[in-house]
Amino acid sequence: MADDIDGWRYVMQDLQKFCAIRRVIDHVKAANQADKQRFQQYFNGELIMREVAHGRRKKKNTQAQAQNKRDFDHPVSITGQDELQQLSR
């Protein structure tokens, strides 16, 4: 009877060790999966930027790019001659 109890005690200890190891493995797998997703998002972003650079994908205009385009279409003179002419009128 005592041998049976000792045997079950060892089985339960082994089971607890196995469950603890399993929890660690599951935690590591979850962390690795999150890292893989972050890497995949980065890689996809990097790939899109390369395709844009090579002209295989159309770049989306952002609001800042649109403002820069408007500023470029109506440049301000460096010397300020335009401003002086407007003030003298």
C-alpha positions in Angstrom: 0.0 0.0 0.0 2.8 2.4 0.9 4.6 1.5 -2.3 1.5 2.4 -4.3 1.2 5.8 -2.6 4.9 6.5 -3.3 4.5 5.4 -6.9 1.6 7.7 -7.4 3.5 10.5 -5.7 6.3 10.1 -8.2 3.8 10.0 -11.0 2.2 13.2 -9.8 5.6 15.0 -9.4 6.5 14.0 -13.0 3.1 15.2 -14.2 3.6 18.5 -12.5 7.1 18.9 -14.0 5.7 18.0 -17.4 2.9 20.5 -17.1 5.3 23.2 -16.0 7.6 22.4 -19.0 4.6 22.4 -21.2 3.5 25.9 -20.0 7.0 27.2 -20.7 7.0 25.7 -24.2 3.5 27.2 -24.9 4.8 30.6 -23.7 7.8 30.4 -25.9 5.7 29.3 -28.9 3.3 32.3 -28.4 6.3 34.7 -28.1 7.8 33.3 -31.3 4.5 33.6 -33.1 4.2 37.2 -32.1 7.8 37.9 -33.2 7.1 36.1 -36.6 4.0 38.3 -37.1 5.9 41.5 -36.3 8.7 40.4 -38.6 6.2 39.6 -41.4 4.6 43.0 -41.0 8.0 44.7 -41.2 9.0 42.5 -44.2 5.8 43.3 -46.0 6.3 47.0 -45.4 9.8 46.8 -46.6 8.8 44.9 -49.6 6.1 47.4 -50.5 8.6 50.3 -50.2 11.0 48.4 -52.5 8.2 47.9 -55.1 7.3 51.6 -54.8 10.9 52.6 -55.4 11.1 50.4 -58.5 7.8 51.7 -59.8 6.0 48.3 -59.6 3.4 49.6 -57.1 1.8 53.0 -57.1 2.7 55.1 -54.1 -0.2 56.5 -52.1 -0.2 60.2 -51.6 -0.3 61.2 -48.0 -1.5 64.6 -46.8 2.1 65.8 -46.2 3.1 64.8 -49.7 0.1 66.6 -51.1 1.1 69.8 -49.2 4.7 69.5 -50.4 3.4 69.2 -54.0 1.3 72.4 -53.5 4.3 74.2 -52.0 6.4 73.1 -55.0 3.8 74.2 -57.5 3.8 77.7 -55.9 7.4 78.3 -54.8 8.4 81.2 -52.6 11.3 83.2 -53.9 14.5 83.0 -51.9 15.3 86.7 -52.2 11.8 87.8 -51.2 11.4 89.9 -54.4 7.8 88.6 -54.8 6.9 89.8 -51.3 8.5 93.2 -51.9 6.6 93.7 -55.2 3.3 92.8 -53.5 4.0 95.2 -50.6 5.0 98.1 -52.9 1.7 97.9 -54.9 
